[in-house]
Structures are given as C-alpha cells and as structure tokens.
Amino acid sequence: MQLKSPCLPAVLLFLLLMPAVSQAGRTQTPFVPPAGKTLLLIGQDRDTIAKYVGVTGIIPGGTMLYTSVQHLEGLKGPSDYGSGPEDGNALLKSYPNSVVQIGLYMVDELKDIITGKYDANLKTLAQWIKKS
C-alpha cells in the first residue's frame, strides 16, 4: 500500500505531542490534576453531561465527544445516531474550562485511511482540535 499523504502520520504525531512540549516548562499544566488527584471526565453525550452537571452541581474536568473518521458527526453541529446528541461546539461553549476527550470511530477503515480517503476529514478534525 502506498500512502497518498506520506507526511500525514508525522503531522498527526506533531499535533499530539505539541501540547506536551509547549507545556513542559510550566509547573502546573492545564487539565493535569495535582499529585494524588484525578481528572473526572463525563460522557457520553451532550444531554447526559448536562443532566450530570444539573444533578451534582459539579462541572467535570472533561467531557466526551464521539465521532467517526468517516463523517465527523458532532463537530459542526449536533448529531444523534442513537446514543444521544453529540455536539462538540456545545461542549466547548458550556464547559470552557474542561478538556474534551474525543472517541474516534475508525473500525475497518485503516486501508482507506492509509490510501488518503479520509485526509480531508482528518485535516478538518485537526483544525477543530487546534481551534478548541
């Protein structure tokens, strides 16, 4: 198999490592709890997270967004494929001081990822993460 975009793996690795490198000199990095503490992330969808916050009064340290490499559901607006509404922008707006963990569905898509079929989607996802 030949990569359509041979630099894509290097770009993705850079995007993943850049926050750690840029934060290396700080004594307390954002979203890293103090020693002996944990960071609580809540999911699985926008409404369930809002109900958790409403009942407990606790703003979570992070929230969860599920999407897929094929369609990027929930990145540009609400999307519900049966598990509740996914809405990344609403999570960012509602919980600006919380991290967003992304669950990226890509089952059986490795060949198409390698051949570049989803390069545009991966670029869109990377831009969304950077903007966040």
N, C-alpha and C positions, 0 to 999 in steps of 0.2 A: 504494500500500500504506500502511496506517495502522499505526503502532506500537501494540501493546497496552500496553506499558510504555515510554512515551517517555523516562523517566529512566534506563532500563537502560544505554544506551551511556555516559551520564555516570558512572554508578556503576562500571561496568567500568573506565573510564578512571581514575577516582579510585583504585580498588583497585590498578591497575597503577603509578600514579605515587606513591602514598603512601609506599612503602618508600624511594624515592629522595629524596623531600622530607624524610622523618624522619631519614635518614642524612646529610643534606647537611653538617651541622656536624662530623661525625667525620673524623678523619684517615685511618683505615683502616676501610672498610666491610666488613661480613661478606660473604664469598663474592666479594670483589673482590681478585684477586691483586695483589701489588706490581708496580710497573712492570717490564716485561721478562719477566714470568712469565705463565703461562696457568693456567686452571682446567680440570682434566680432569673431564669427565662421562662416565659409563659407562652403557650400556643393553644390551640392550633390555628385559630382563625380570628379575624378582627372582632367579631361579636363575642366570642368566648373570652377573649382577652379583656374586653370592656366589662363583661359580667364579673370576671375575677376582680378587677380593679374596683368595681362598684360594690361588691360584697365585702372585700377585705380592706379597701381603702389604701392598699399598697400598690405603688407604681413599681412594676417589675424592672429589674436591671436590664432585661432584654425581652424581646418578643420574637415570634417565629413567623416567617413567611414561606409558604410552599409555592413553588413554581416549577416549570419544566424548561429544559433547553429547547424543546420543540416550539413552545408557544409563549413563554414568558408571562403566564397568567398572573394577574395581580400587580404587575409593575406599572402599567399605565392607567389603571383604574380597577374597580372591584371586579372580581371574577369568582364565581362559585361553581365548582364542578362536583358538588355533593357533600363536601365536608364542612361547609360554611364559607363565608366570603373572605377571600384573600385580597388584601388591599395594602400594598407596601407603602404607598404615599400617605394613607390614613394613619398607619402605624407611626411613620416618621413625624407626622403632624401632632398626633395625640400623645406620643411619648418621646419628645425630642431629646431627652437625656438618657434614653435606653438604647442599647445596641439592638440591631436587627440580625437575627440568625436566618440564613437562607437555606431551606431544604430544596435542593435542585434535583428534580426527577430527570434521569437520563438513562433509564433502563433500556438495554438493547440498542443504544444509539452510538456506541463507540465508533463503529465503522463510518457512519455519517459525520461524526464529529471530526475524525481524523481526515476525511476527504474534504472537509471545509463546508459541508452543507449548512451548518449552524454558526458559521463565523459571524454573520451579521447579528444573530441573536446573542452570541457571547459578547460581542462588542457592545451591544445595547445594554446587556446586564452589567458589564464592567463600568460603563458610563453611569448607570443608575447607582451602582455602589459608590463610585467616586463622588457623585453629586450628593449622596446621602451623608 
